[in-house]
Amino acid sequence: AILLGAVRKGRPIPLVAQVKNYGNAPARVLSAESKLVFLKPVLRTLREGEEYAVSFEAAGAPPPGPFEGLLILRTDQAQAKEISVKVLGTGVR
């Protein structure tokens, strides 16, 4: 799970989640999508096929109080086309 803490519209979210491939063959993360409409993931490639970073922007106002949703990572791997990661935080006005 990714714990974002307090999230407020227009404020930076100081968390960066790293995605690492520990396998023997390259595995690419092609995209990142949030199932929370107010949260926009930003995917960066650190080392192609090996390491990626996902940061978040509050693209809209989160509902006040605790929230829970999913981050969907799409890959080029047949056995893991999508990886779902739970995202938790607290909306603050």
Secondary structure, DSSP 8 states (H G I E B T S, - for coil): -EEEEEE-TTSEEEEEEEEE--SSS---EEEEEESSTTEEEEEEEEETTTEEEEEEEE-S---SEEEEEEEEEEES-GGGSEEEEEEEEEE--
